[in-house]
Amino acid sequence: MLRVRCLRGGSRGAEAAHYIGSRLRGVFTGWVQRTFQSTQAATASQNTCAADDKATSPVPKDCLVCSYNEWDPLEEVIVGRAENACVPPFSVEVKANTYEKYWGFYQKFGGQSFPKDHLKKAIAEIEEMCNILKGEGVTVKRPDPIDWSVKYKTPDFESTGMYAAMPRDILLVVGNEIIEAPMAWRARFFEYRAYRRLIKDYFNSGAKWTTAPKPTMADDLYDQNYPIHSVEDRHKLAAQGKFVTTEFEPCFDAADFIRAGRDIFVQRSQVTNYMGIEWMRRHLAPDYRVHIISFKDPNPMHIDATFNIIGPGLVLSNPDRPCHQIELFKKAGWTVIQPPVPLIPDDHPLWMSSKWLSMNVLMLDEKRVMVDANETSIQKMFEKLGISTIKVNIRHANSLGGGFHCWTCDIRRRGTLQSYFD
């Protein structure tokens, strides 16, 4: 700490300076005057610091960001954009997260736009979804449009971009904090740029803003010889805890986490490693508990089409991908519901996802859910639970890799932090 010694007493200090100066005939006049001026400067500096201290005041009551779970009443949301979406280059991490029948598509169109007609329909569907959300009283924000076809190069790799369609993948809101995820796909390295304008606005409103360590995405982050030839191969590898991402550095997609108040659940997947999970655990402790859960899933990537928490004590669990730790929820008194088989036809392109996007729903509150207009079976399931369905058709938008939960990131839900497992 810088300590400043000074003559005491405001105007008396000036009189002392004058007296000393006259007695010593100017020998020390300059030194005393400089000392007194330093005292004044120190006082001014202290006043400035006092003003600066206001910048670290508690979060304002009008902070726009506050969300603790997946079901409290939704007040503000970010909805992604399909504009300018590009097919990611066919690199090893993309291969490990896509189905073999689409590998030719990636090899042919990597770095280029998704099919224009399909993209146009997806854009229109999402615009309608935004309009419906607004009609339900929800404030809707959108990321900035960016040209994702531009090639970029780092010291470790080069790639083109992909899109800003799935804010759930890159942003995780925990309380009044927005966390930017260090995603694992090279095509998504600069995806954060589309959201920076919004995040700065939320920060200026009083939110906390954290960017997890940005990975280099060097070759060492990936098992370059990851053996994938069939779904059976993937089943065996996942059962052995082997994934395309290594533990070279932290990486995770925000969509591998799902929130239930003080308890947050995450899976180790092709895009989320243990190092990334441990970073989140340390970062959120001691206010939040991060639990690893796992599934019988040949291609784990994002938890919300496998395990989707839809209310206090209520979870959708994919019957094709059973949860190995399901007793944790049952012992806590939770109701575990298996959603019905999806109705989406086999010939509909799903380049980056499975049919189980039918359970990738968005809760507007405990009694309202946004659900696929084509999935009548799951609509009936919700109605039996006493939950009203808001039906929206985003079938072409599904092809880009996500359902309603993926296409959104809830910024503000009206509720408080609670524990549902104590």
Disulfide bonds with the S-S distance in Angstrom:
none
